[in-house]
Amino acid sequence: MITELMSAMSSVKTVRDMLGTALDANAFNRVNDVLIAMNEKMIAAQERIFGLQAQTAALSDETVAYRQKIRDLEAEIARLIEWKEERANYRLAEVATGAFAYVLQAASDEKERPSGAPQPTHWLCCQCYDASHKSILQFAGWDGSHRVHACHRCKARILERVESAGVTVQTVGRGRNRLDGFL
């Protein structure tokens, strides 16, 4: 009977071990299912993190672009403030018949540059002046008896008629440096 009891206990122990193994297998399967679910959630979280990183990079690029735009606008504001102060020194004048340009005001002609040199006489293009740009009309050559002044920014031109003062230049002889036939 002890042998049978031992055999029964051994059978109970085997059944217990088998139940333990079955429970362990069941627990392993449950743990494995939980691990799989957690892994799926981690993958989804990583995808969200990658998306947020891409958005952050895009926002960073936009921030850099906006900061550059702010610097550009601040520079433009400074230029316009400086221009507002400078444009007070000019007045609209008829520089040739029917042609207008902005010139230094007569009362302001005595103003000096920071270097101490007096301001040179010059004309400013009306179109550029109205667009808040200081563009000096420059001599561009002759068109018959007209002196041509041009704005290199907007391509405007002014023709200034030059009247003859009655002085006639005559070349004597065959060469400019020689007086052949004059003597």
C-alpha positions, 0 to 999 in steps of 0.5 A: 500500500505504501507503494501504491500510495507512493505511486498515487502521490507520484501520479498526483505530482506528475499531474500537478507538474503537468498542470503547472506546465499547462498554467505556465504555458497559458501564462506564457501565452498571455504574457506573450500576447501582452508583449505583442500588444506592447510592441505594437503600441511601441511601434505606433508611438515611434511612428508618432515620434517620427512624425513629430520630429518631421513636424519639428524640423519643418517648424524649425525651417519655418522659424529660420525663414521667419527670422530671416524675413524679420531681419530683412524687414527690419533692414527695410524699415531702417532704410525707409527711415533713413530715406525719409530723413534724406528726402527732406533735403530734396525738392522737385525742380524742372531741370530741362523744358518739361523734364523734372528731377529732384535736386538738393534744396537751395537752402540745403546746398551748404550741408556737408557730408560727414567727411567735411566735403560739400554735397555735389550737385546731382539730380534724382530720378522722380520715379525712383524717388517716389519708390523710396530709392535714391537713384542719381541721373547720370550723364549717358552721352549726347543725342544731337544737341541734347545732353542725355541723363539716364537712371540706371535703375529704372531706365528713365531718361532726360534730354537737356538741350544745350544752347550754343554760346556763339563760340565756334571751334574750327580746326585749321589745317589737316591735323589738330596739332598742326597749323598747316596752311594757317601761317 
